[in-house]
Amino acid sequence: MRQPSAIARRVAAASVTLVVAAGAAACGPKDNDAKGASGDSKPQKGGTLTVLNSNPQSDFDPARLYTSGGGNVPSLVFRTLTTRNRESGAAGAEVVPDLATDTGRPSENATVWTYTLKKGLKYEDGTPITSADIKYGIERSFAAELSGGAPYLRDWLIGGADYQGPYKDKKGLDSIETPDDLTIVFHLNKPEGEFPYLATQTQFAPVPEAKDTGTKYEEHPISSGPYKVVKNENDGERLTLERNTYWSASVDAERKAYPDTIDVRSGLDSSVINQRLSSSQGADATAVTTDTNLGPAELAKVTGDKELAARVGTGHFGYTNYLAFNPKVKPFDDPKVRQAISYAIDRSSVINAAGGSSLAEAATTYLPNQKSFGYTPYDHFPAGESGDPEKAKALLKEAGYEDGLTLTLTHSNSKDFETSPEIATAIQDALKKAGITVKLQGLEENDYSDKIHSVKTEPGFFLAHWGADWPSGGPFLAPIFDGRQIVKDGANFNTGLLNDKSVNDEIDAINKLTDLDEAAERWGALDKKIGEQALTVPLFHPVYKRLYGSAVKNIVISDWTGVLDISQVAVK
């Protein structure tokens, strides 16, 4: 995600939103089977599914949402050209058709993508969904008052950089053509073999122009999915969804839509959510969460209870927590210093600070350890689980710091077990063994985000993280290591300020590939090559552990989102 500290968490919560925020290695649920806690009973239609969340489902407008794979709650209302495969584990990291008949037909150089809509698609009012509605839905996402969604279309579509949306420019984007009601064609300014992944974002949801109410559209968006919004209180704090009677499973192979009603209740404390799911009294027996993990103490309690342990969904979202260096700041301009720190890191203590091995997996690669990202194992600075302080001291001596050195590590004060004081302290203790004194600079979340994302203020040494917009190496490596994406007067995410022509050229070459398996291999090889420069120290990938109610059935957790997919859940 373009904003790892804010959007990444949102994606895990909403997709997953996000982030991750606010918004999850490679496997589906480990602690439960795909049928959930109720064994072999076949899921039935009916009942009410309650969603207990910390963060409100705000900005419930397809133009404004920034989700991975279309989101979790959003994808019940907004269908898109493509979507994520709704299966557990690695199979769920694949992109599949949704409103379209296929995942898109590219031109030879992947600069033109053509889609054909399925026949018989309808909105909640029974009117047909057309290609013009998808074009309009995309165009309104360019309006300043509806900003907040994924930024790729502005970068990729011809004319996108200057377009200001249909409220100011009714002519629309010439780079999106709709020759008939079932066909839509996209013209890109550069090859993008991963366009089918982008087409899962909610900006590709159809919006009928006649029903567009601008910034008020979020109060009652016109549904193209199995559920429609009947109530939206306090900007998504309470959402009530009921069946869209014009939705048909015959033209939607991905969403099961078992419950009659979805009741989303947000603004709850995480401890309250987990307690209610644990007790599963009354309506809470048919409840889930899409944004609240079990914490270390809660997980310890759950693990000791067989009944509760059987109701924990385990999953992974493409996400990496890491140490970042700014090589423009001394002494981090010296590769030997960066290498020394890489050797000195005690990943076992970092994992403990993140909540233990059940909630975090050690990382030595920047890419998450999932096949879809192109994961290629490597460890350029092997130091075992506990670090190699002697090797670190030797490198510091070569760099002219025989007597050690003093550094400042910038981190967030947020209690997120990612960039927070617990992780920073574990790093401080490990580096001390190598003769490196670390002073901790803790900042409030907004100040921390502003500081590390500005080229002008970026510190030399800080904690960072990055989450996936979709399960591929592209949205992971390009924003962080493509020199052309360095933003000098805005939010910058190329933390190492790397501008290597060979890296940039390889990114361009991979983007031309429409064979996603081939592209994944190339992303993995590029990750390994970049890793040699020690511009980051990968620390760990998070693991999601989330409770669900005792009467919830049909648990599906994919490697795309890492969390329970509520489009598959049944409560009867």
C-alpha positions as semicolon CSV with decimal commas, in nm:
position;residue;x (nm);y (nm);z (nm)
1;M;0,000;0,000;0,000
2;R;0,115;0,347;-0,071
3;Q;0,082;0,450;0,294
4;P;0,219;0,163;0,497
5;S;0,145;0,307;0,838
6;A;-0,209;0,422;0,767
7;I;-0,347;0,251;0,459
8;A;-0,177;-0,078;0,518
9;R;-0,354;-0,113;0,850
10;R;-0,681;0,004;0,699
11;V;-0,657;-0,259;0,431
12;A;-0,603;-0,531;0,681
13;A;-0,910;-0,418;0,864
14;A;-1,144;-0,346;0,579
15;S;-1,034;-0,598;0,332
16;V;-0,913;-0,785;0,511
17;T;-1,043;-0,350;0,473
18;L;-0,635;-0,344;0,583
19;V;-0,401;-0,295;0,722
20;V;-0,443;-0,397;0,702
21;A;-0,646;-0,005;0,863
22;A;-0,789;0,020;0,937
23;G;-0,679;-0,302;0,516
24;A;-0,262;-0,986;0,650
25;A;0,339;-1,689;0,462
26;A;0,153;-1,893;0,278
27;C;-0,136;-2,093;0,407
28;G;-0,499;-2,083;0,497
29;P;-0,651;-2,176;0,828
30;K;-0,436;-2,407;1,039
31;D;-0,650;-2,436;1,349
32;N;-0,979;-2,522;1,183
33;D;-1,112;-2,698;0,879
34;A;-1,298;-2,523;0,598
35;K;-1,635;-2,611;0,751
36;G;-1,575;-2,423;1,073
37;A;-1,657;-2,522;1,425
38;S;-1,980;-2,700;1,345
39;G;-1,819;-2,999;1,170
40;D;-1,983;-3,153;0,868
41;S;-2,317;-2,973;0,879
42;K;-2,392;-2,825;0,540
43;P;-2,419;-2,444;0,537
44;Q;-2,770;-2,312;0,478
45;K;-2,916;-1,982;0,368
46;G;-3,071;-1,756;0,628
47;G;-3,003;-1,582;0,956
48;T;-2,806;-1,272;1,051
49;L;-2,428;-1,244;1,048
50;T;-2,294;-0,987;1,293
51;V;-1,958;-0,821;1,226
52;L;-1,783;-0,680;1,534
53;N;-1,508;-0,434;1,440
54;S;-1,284;-0,174;1,597
55;N;-1,271;0,055;1,295
56;P;-1,582;0,192;1,124
57;Q;-1,641;0,106;0,759
58;S;-1,604;0,473;0,669
59;D;-1,608;0,624;0,320
60;F;-1,842;0,351;0,194
61;D;-1,817;0,479;-0,162
62;P;-1,640;0,262;-0,423
63;A;-1,442;0,564;-0,542
64;R;-1,299;0,637;-0,197
65;L;-1,221;0,290;-0,066
66;Y;-0,862;0,165;-0,070
67;T;-0,881;-0,209;-0,024
68;S;-0,696;-0,523;-0,123
69;G;-0,895;-0,746;-0,355
70;G;-1,208;-0,533;-0,326
71;G;-1,229;-0,552;0,051
72;N;-1,433;-0,774;0,279
73;V;-1,755;-0,592;0,367
74;P;-1,730;-0,373;0,052
75;S;-1,721;-0,674;-0,180
76;L;-2,067;-0,778;-0,056
77;V;-2,208;-0,463;-0,218
78;F;-1,960;-0,370;-0,490
79;R;-1,877;-0,619;-0,764
80;T;-1,584;-0,539;-0,991
81;L;-1,449;-0,655;-1,326
82;T;-1,231;-0,913;-1,154
83;T;-1,204;-1,032;-0,796
84;R;-0,996;-1,254;-0,571
85;N;-1,055;-1,628;-0,583
86;R;-1,264;-1,711;-0,276
87;E;-1,072;-2,021;-0,167
88;S;-0,851;-2,101;0,130
89;G;-0,474;-2,086;0,113
90;A;-0,260;-2,020;-0,192
91;A;-0,546;-2,078;-0,438
92;G;-0,710;-1,769;-0,293
93;A;-0,424;-1,550;-0,414
94;E;-0,539;-1,590;-0,775
95;V;-0,740;-1,328;-0,963
96;V;-1,063;-1,451;-1,127
97;P;-1,348;-1,296;-1,330
98;D;-1,630;-1,117;-1,149
99;L;-1,854;-0,891;-1,358
100;A;-1,641;-0,980;-1,661
101;T;-1,633;-1,309;-1,848
102;D;-1,258;-1,341;-1,804
103;T;-0,967;-1,163;-1,635
104;G;-0,907;-0,941;-1,939
105;R;-0,765;-0,971;-2,287
106;P;-0,440;-0,776;-2,332
107;S;-0,287;-0,639;-2,647
108;E;0,054;-0,777;-2,743
109;N;0,238;-0,520;-2,532
110;A;-0,020;-0,510;-2,247
111;T;-0,107;-0,143;-2,303
112;V;-0,466;-0,218;-2,410
113;W;-0,700;-0,434;-2,199
114;T;-1,044;-0,543;-2,314
115;Y;-1,324;-0,685;-2,099
116;T;-1,667;-0,827;-2,183
117;L;-1,940;-0,818;-1,918
118;K;-2,152;-1,121;-1,835
119;K;-2,510;-1,107;-1,957
120;G;-2,792;-1,066;-1,707
121;L;-2,612;-0,845;-1,452
122;K;-2,847;-0,622;-1,251
123;Y;-2,843;-0,356;-0,981
124;E;-3,054;-0,374;-0,666
125;D;-3,337;-0,191;-0,847
126;G;-3,345;-0,441;-1,132
127;T;-3,187;-0,216;-1,396
128;P;-2,909;-0,369;-1,608
129;I;-2,541;-0,306;-1,536
130;T;-2,359;-0,170;-1,842
131;S;-2,001;-0,101;-1,942
132;A;-2,081;0,272;-1,937
133;D;-2,159;0,240;-1,565
134;I;-1,814;0,093;-1,499
135;K;-1,652;0,369;-1,702
136;Y;-1,845;0,630;-1,504
137;G;-1,759;0,463;-1,173
138;I;-1,391;0,484;-1,257
139;E;-1,413;0,843;-1,377
140;R;-1,583;0,968;-1,060
141;S;-1,291;0,825;-0,858
142;F;-1,079;1,102;-1,014
143;A;-1,291;1,375;-0,852
144;A;-1,105;1,554;-0,573
145;E;-1,402;1,528;-0,336
146;L;-1,403;1,147;-0,380
147;S;-1,030;1,088;-0,343
148;G;-0,877;0,819;-0,122
149;G;-0,886;0,513;-0,344
150;A;-0,596;0,332;-0,505
151;P;-0,392;0,578;-0,717
152;Y;-0,288;0,345;-0,999
153;L;-0,548;0,450;-1,256
154;R;-0,425;0,806;-1,241
155;D;-0,077;0,678;-1,322
156;W;-0,169;0,411;-1,574
157;L;-0,455;0,547;-1,788
158;I;-0,371;0,775;-2,079
159;G;-0,484;1,122;-1,974
160;G;-0,536;1,012;-1,616
161;A;-0,277;1,242;-1,463
162;D;-0,470;1,555;-1,568
163;Y;-0,829;1,433;-1,546
164;Q;-1,040;1,588;-1,266
165;G;-1,349;1,368;-1,275
166;P;-1,693;1,394;-1,438
167;Y;-1,823;1,673;-1,215
168;K;-1,569;1,912;-1,371
169;D;-1,509;1,738;-1,704
170;K;-1,823;1,571;-1,835
171;K;-1,642;1,463;-2,152
172;G;-1,481;1,181;-1,958
173;L;-1,164;0,984;-2,026
174;D;-1,101;0,896;-2,390
175;S;-0,870;0,618;-2,271
176;I;-1,176;0,420;-2,154
177;E;-1,395;0,310;-2,443
178;T;-1,737;0,143;-2,428
179;P;-1,822;0,039;-2,785
180;D;-2,134;-0,141;-2,661
181;D;-2,315;-0,215;-2,334
182;L;-2,107;-0,526;-2,263
183;T;-1,759;-0,416;-2,374
184;I;-1,506;-0,188;-2,204
185;V;-1,154;-0,113;-2,330
186;F;-0,870;0,049;-2,135
187;H;-0,577;0,228;-2,302
188;L;-0,268;0,256;-2,082
189;N;0,035;0,478;-2,120
190;K;0,273;0,190;-2,044
191;P;0,261;-0,191;-2,034
192;E;0,091;-0,328;-1,722
193;G;0,065;-0,705;-1,716
194;E;-0,097;-0,695;-1,372
195;F;-0,400;-0,492;-1,480
196;P;-0,632;-0,785;-1,385
197;Y;-0,520;-0,740;-1,023
198;L;-0,599;-0,369;-1,032
199;A;-0,944;-0,446;-1,171
200;T;-1,033;-0,601;-0,833
201;Q;-1,028;-0,256;-0,668
202;T;-1,365;-0,101;-0,587
203;Q;-1,301;0,184;-0,831
204;F;-1,402;-0,071;-1,098
205;A;-1,748;-0,113;-0,946
206;P;-2,032;0,013;-1,168
207;V;-2,209;0,334;-1,068
208;P;-2,523;0,444;-1,258
209;E;-2,473;0,813;-1,337
210;A;-2,841;0,891;-1,283
211;K;-2,818;0,764;-0,923
212;D;-2,489;0,936;-0,835
213;T;-2,532;1,171;-0,539
214;G;-2,168;1,275;-0,511
215;T;-2,030;1,276;-0,158
216;K;-2,365;1,146;-0,025
217;Y;-2,350;0,834;-0,243
218;E;-2,185;0,641;0,041
219;E;-2,507;0,663;0,241
220;H;-2,687;0,445;-0,013
221;P;-2,463;0,321;-0,294
222;I;-2,645;0,122;-0,561
223;S;-2,555;-0,241;-0,509
224;S;-2,419;-0,468;-0,779
225;G;-2,346;-0,745;-0,526
226;P;-2,553;-0,988;-0,320
227;Y;-2,637;-0,731;-0,049
228;K;-2,766;-0,375;-0,048
229;V;-2,718;-0,103;0,213
230;V;-3,036;-0,033;0,409
231;K;-2,873;0,163;0,691
232;N;-2,545;0,355;0,727
233;E;-2,506;0,536;1,057
234;N;-2,222;0,761;1,175
235;D;-2,012;0,720;0,861
236;G;-1,998;0,342;0,862
237;E;-2,002;0,282;1,237
238;R;-2,326;0,085;1,196
239;L;-2,401;-0,075;0,860
240;T;-2,699;-0,295;0,790
241;L;-2,701;-0,497;0,470
242;E;-2,990;-0,700;0,335
243;R;-3,028;-0,921;0,031
244;N;-3,024;-0,770;-0,317
245;T;-3,309;-0,971;-0,468
246;Y;-3,183;-0,902;-0,820
247;W;-2,845;-1,061;-0,752
248;S;-2,810;-1,411;-0,895
249;A;-2,558;-1,681;-0,813
250;S;-2,581;-1,783;-1,179
251;V;-2,370;-1,477;-1,270
252;D;-2,158;-1,469;-0,952
253;A;-1,950;-1,780;-0,888
254;E;-1,751;-1,626;-0,604
255;R;-1,991;-1,502;-0,334
256;K;-2,206;-1,755;-0,145
257;A;-2,434;-1,499;0,024
258;Y;-2,572;-1,740;0,283
259;P;-2,699;-1,496;0,554
260;D;-3,013;-1,292;0,497
261;T;-2,873;-0,991;0,682
262;I;-2,526;-0,854;0,762
263;D;-2,510;-0,631;1,072
264;V;-2,179;-0,444;1,096
265;R;-2,110;-0,283;1,435
266;S;-1,789;-0,081;1,476
267;G;-1,617;0,147;1,723
268;L;-1,568;-0,137;1,971
269;D;-1,262;-0,196;2,188
270;S;-1,058;-0,492;2,065
271;S;-1,072;-0,662;2,404
272;V;-1,451;-0,633;2,403
273;I;-1,470;-0,784;2,055
274;N;-1,258;-1,084;2,152
275;Q;-1,450;-1,133;2,475
276;R;-1,783;-1,131;2,295
277;L;-1,660;-1,373;2,028
278;S;-1,512;-1,596;2,298
279;S;-1,836;-1,609;2,498
280;S;-2,055;-1,639;2,186
281;Q;-2,372;-1,554;2,374
282;G;-2,691;-1,477;2,180
283;A;-2,625;-1,295;1,853
284;D;-2,251;-1,314;1,917
285;A;-2,262;-1,686;1,837
286;T;-2,311;-1,584;1,473
287;A;-2,051;-1,306;1,479
288;V;-1,710;-1,252;1,321
289;T;-1,454;-0,972;1,304
290;T;-1,277;-0,843;0,996
291;D;-1,023;-0,623;1,173
292;T;-0,939;-0,745;1,523
293;N;-0,660;-0,990;1,602
294;L;-0,603;-1,184;1,918
295;G;-0,325;-1,027;2,122
296;P;-0,046;-1,229;2,287
297;A;-0,224;-1,259;2,624
298;E;-0,558;-1,345;2,464
299;L;-0,397;-1,601;2,236
300;A;-0,233;-1,773;2,534
301;K;-0,573;-1,807;2,700
302;V;-0,740;-1,931;2,383
303;T;-0,468;-2,185;2,312
304;G;-0,538;-2,353;2,646
305;D;-0,907;-2,401;2,564
306;K;-0,980;-2,666;2,298
307;E;-1,323;-2,527;2,215
308;L;-1,191;-2,174;2,165
309;A;-0,880;-2,292;1,981
310;A;-1,109;-2,464;1,728
311;R;-1,264;-2,123;1,657
312;V;-0,946;-1,940;1,564
313;G;-0,886;-1,863;1,200
314;T;-0,518;-1,838;1,106
315;G;-0,405;-1,652;0,797
316;H;-0,137;-1,444;0,629
317;F;-0,155;-1,120;0,434
318;G;0,132;-1,001;0,215
319;Y;0,303;-0,771;0,461
320;T;0,660;-0,709;0,576
321;N;0,789;-0,526;0,882
322;Y;1,145;-0,402;0,838
323;L;1,426;-0,169;0,939
324;A;1,489;0,106;0,687
325;F;1,812;0,296;0,615
326;N;1,855;0,635;0,452
327;P;2,194;0,606;0,279
328;K;2,208;0,984;0,239
329;V;2,257;1,012;0,616
330;K;2,589;0,914;0,775
331;P;2,697;0,654;0,876
332;F;2,436;0,466;0,673
333;D;2,601;0,578;0,350
334;D;2,859;0,305;0,423
335;P;2,728;-0,040;0,315
336;K;2,943;-0,205;0,582
337;V;2,751;-0,025;0,855
338;R;2,421;-0,138;0,707
339;Q;2,555;-0,493;0,677
340;A;2,679;-0,487;1,036
341;I;2,332;-0,396;1,161
342;S;2,185;-0,671;0,942
343;Y;2,410;-0,926;1,113
344;A;2,347;-0,788;1,462
345;I;1,967;-0,819;1,454
346;D;1,827;-1,077;1,697
347;R;1,511;-1,186;1,518
348;S;1,404;-1,413;1,801
349;S;1,376;-1,116;2,036
350;V;1,197;-0,913;1,770
351;I;0,947;-1,197;1,720
352;N;0,888;-1,209;2,096
353;A;0,831;-0,833;2,099
354;A;0,577;-0,875;1,818
355;G;0,375;-1,121;2,025
356;G;0,557;-1,448;1,973
357;S;0,596;-1,700;1,694
358;S;0,220;-1,754;1,668
359;L;0,172;-1,391;1,561
360;A;0,491;-1,324;1,365
361;E;0,723;-1,516;1,133
362;A;1,089;-1,422;1,091
363;A;1,179;-1,262;0,757
364;T;1,510;-1,246;0,572
365;T;1,355;-1,148;0,236
366;Y;1,170;-0,828;0,160
367;L;0,897;-1,007;-0,034
368;P;0,649;-1,204;0,179
369;N;0,700;-1,579;0,180
370;Q;0,416;-1,663;-0,057
371;K;0,443;-1,804;-0,408
372;S;0,221;-1,536;-0,562
373;F;0,472;-1,267;-0,466
374;G;0,756;-1,458;-0,627
375;Y;0,909;-1,549;-0,292
376;T;1,270;-1,656;-0,345
377;P;1,449;-1,762;-0,025
378;Y;1,772;-1,579;0,054
379;D;1,964;-1,456;0,355
380;H;2,252;-1,236;0,246
381;F;2,361;-1,169;0,604
382;P;2,304;-1,503;0,783
383;A;2,316;-1,460;1,158
384;G;2,084;-1,729;1,285
385;E;1,784;-1,656;1,503
386;S;1,979;-1,459;1,763
387;G;2,213;-1,248;1,549
388;D;2,590;-1,252;1,504
389;P;2,734;-0,962;1,705
390;E;3,096;-1,069;1,640
391;K;3,047;-1,052;1,264
392;A;2,883;-0,714;1,310
393;K;3,180;-0,588;1,516
394;A;3,423;-0,703;1,245
395;L;3,233;-0,509;0,978
396;L;3,217;-0,200;1,195
397;K;3,593;-0,221;1,242
398;E;3,638;-0,236;0,863
399;A;3,415;0,072;0,838
400;G;3,633;0,261;1,088
401;Y;3,416;0,215;1,395
402;E;3,634;-0,016;1,601
403;D;3,510;0,146;1,920
404;G;3,146;0,115;1,813
405;L;2,907;0,395;1,728
406;T;2,590;0,565;1,850
407;L;2,273;0,574;1,638
408;T;1,918;0,704;1,668
409;L;1,630;0,473;1,579
410;T;1,300;0,642;1,495
411;H;0,980;0,454;1,569
412;S;0,610;0,507;1,634
413;N;0,460;0,522;1,981
414;S;0,152;0,337;1,857
415;K;0,097;0,005;2,033
416;D;0,083;-0,189;1,707
417;F;0,357;-0,449;1,774
418;E;0,509;-0,345;1,439
419;T;0,683;-0,009;1,452
420;S;0,621;0,041;1,821
421;P;0,843;0,075;2,131
422;E;0,850;-0,301;2,197
423;I;1,013;-0,371;1,860
424;A;1,248;-0,074;1,889
425;T;1,367;-0,187;2,232
426;A;1,439;-0,540;2,105
427;I;1,656;-0,391;1,830
428;Q;1,828;-0,160;2,077
429;D;1,922;-0,455;2,299
430;A;2,052;-0,665;2,008
431;L;2,269;-0,390;1,864
432;K;2,419;-0,317;2,204
433;K;2,585;-0,660;2,192
434;A;2,762;-0,550;1,873
435;G;2,893;-0,230;2,030
436;I;2,621;-0,010;1,884
437;T;2,445;0,227;2,121
438;V;2,092;0,299;2,001
439;K;1,898;0,600;2,118
440;L;1,522;0,564;2,065
441;Q;1,317;0,844;1,913
442;G;0,951;0,764;1,962
443;L;0,696;0,981;1,781
444;E;0,319;0,996;1,781
445;E;0,173;0,820;1,478
446;N;0,102;1,126;1,261
447;D;0,442;1,283;1,335
448;Y;0,615;0,952;1,272
449;S;0,438;0,904;0,940
450;D;0,511;1,259;0,825
451;K;0,878;1,233;0,920
452;I;0,961;0,901;0,756
453;H;0,764;0,973;0,437
454;S;0,936;1,302;0,355
455;V;1,263;1,309;0,163
456;K;1,348;1,629;0,350
457;T;1,303;1,483;0,698
458;E;1,355;1,109;0,655
459;P;1,581;0,986;0,936
460;G;1,879;0,762;0,877
461;F;1,744;0,464;1,070
462;F;1,379;0,382;1,137
463;L;1,113;0,113;1,160
464;A;0,879;0,071;0,865
465;H;0,635;-0,170;0,707
466;W;0,463;-0,232;0,375
467;G;0,145;-0,416;0,277
468;A;0,027;-0,551;-0,057
469;D;-0,235;-0,388;-0,277
470;W;-0,256;-0,729;-0,443
471;P;-0,055;-1,053;-0,409
472;S;0,235;-0,981;-0,643
473;G;0,589;-0,854;-0,619
474;G;0,506;-0,547;-0,829
475;P;0,317;-0,334;-0,576
476;F;0,571;-0,446;-0,317
477;L;0,900;-0,368;-0,490
478;A;0,815;-0,079;-0,724
479;P;0,698;0,178;-0,465
480;I;0,995;0,103;-0,239
481;F;1,280;0,059;-0,489
482;D;1,186;0,223;-0,822
483;G;1,389;0,544;-0,839
484;R;1,130;0,711;-1,060
485;Q;0,879;0,685;-0,774
486;I;1,087;0,897;-0,539
487;V;0,863;1,188;-0,441
488;K;1,063;1,492;-0,337
489;D;0,778;1,722;-0,238
490;G;0,518;1,478;-0,109
491;A;0,470;1,137;0,049
492;N;0,771;0,925;-0,048
493;F;0,799;0,550;0,015
494;N;1,132;0,472;-0,152
495;T;1,297;0,471;0,189
496;G;1,644;0,386;0,060
497;L;1,618;0,655;-0,209
498;L;1,738;0,392;-0,456
499;N;1,754;0,502;-0,818
500;D;1,934;0,217;-0,994
501;K;1,879;0,202;-1,372
502;S;1,914;-0,175;-1,380
503;V;1,643;-0,207;-1,114
504;N;1,416;0,041;-1,288
505;D;1,463;-0,135;-1,622
506;E;1,383;-0,476;-1,473
507;I;1,065;-0,339;-1,317
508;D;0,959;-0,214;-1,661
509;A;1,044;-0,549;-1,820
510;I;0,841;-0,746;-1,565
511;N;0,544;-0,511;-1,600
512;K;0,519;-0,611;-1,966
513;L;0,458;-0,975;-1,874
514;T;0,101;-1,104;-1,877
515;D;0,212;-1,449;-1,762
516;L;0,182;-1,385;-1,388
517;D;0,378;-1,699;-1,292
518;E;0,672;-1,584;-1,503
519;A;0,641;-1,236;-1,358
520;A;0,645;-1,378;-1,003
521;E;0,978;-1,555;-1,069
522;R;1,128;-1,232;-1,197
523;W;1,003;-1,034;-0,896
524;G;1,166;-1,288;-0,666
525;A;1,498;-1,264;-0,848
526;L;1,482;-0,884;-0,833
527;D;1,412;-0,894;-0,460
528;K;1,722;-1,108;-0,409
529;K;1,934;-0,869;-0,617
530;I;1,815;-0,559;-0,431
531;G;1,864;-0,734;-0,097
532;E;2,240;-0,747;-0,152
533;Q;2,254;-0,368;-0,105
534;A;2,126;-0,394;0,256
535;L;1,890;-0,098;0,215
536;T;1,646;-0,270;0,449
537;V;1,659;-0,534;0,719
538;P;1,349;-0,754;0,688
539;L;1,229;-0,844;1,037
540;F;0,903;-1,039;1,027
541;H;0,574;-1,108;0,852
542;P;0,261;-1,087;1,071
543;V;0,026;-1,379;1,127
544;Y;-0,344;-1,312;1,179
545;K;-0,527;-1,500;1,453
546;R;-0,895;-1,413;1,474
547;L;-1,182;-1,564;1,667
548;Y;-1,526;-1,630;1,519
549;G;-1,857;-1,719;1,681
550;S;-1,950;-2,074;1,780
551;A;-2,230;-2,098;1,522
552;V;-2,033;-1,964;1,225
553;K;-1,977;-2,211;0,940
554;N;-1,784;-2,234;0,614
555;I;-1,457;-2,067;0,710
556;V;-1,247;-1,958;0,411
557;I;-0,917;-1,776;0,465
558;S;-0,707;-1,699;0,160
559;D;-0,348;-1,589;0,115
560;W;-0,481;-1,275;-0,054
561;T;-0,642;-1,128;0,256
562;G;-0,527;-1,350;0,540
563;V;-0,862;-1,321;0,718
564;L;-1,202;-1,486;0,715
565;D;-1,394;-1,408;0,395
566;I;-1,744;-1,307;0,499
567;S;-1,879;-1,364;0,147
568;Q;-1,845;-1,737;0,221
569;V;-1,976;-1,750;0,579
570;A;-2,299;-1,921;0,682
571;V;-2,474;-1,896;1,018
572;K;-2,731;-2,175;0,978
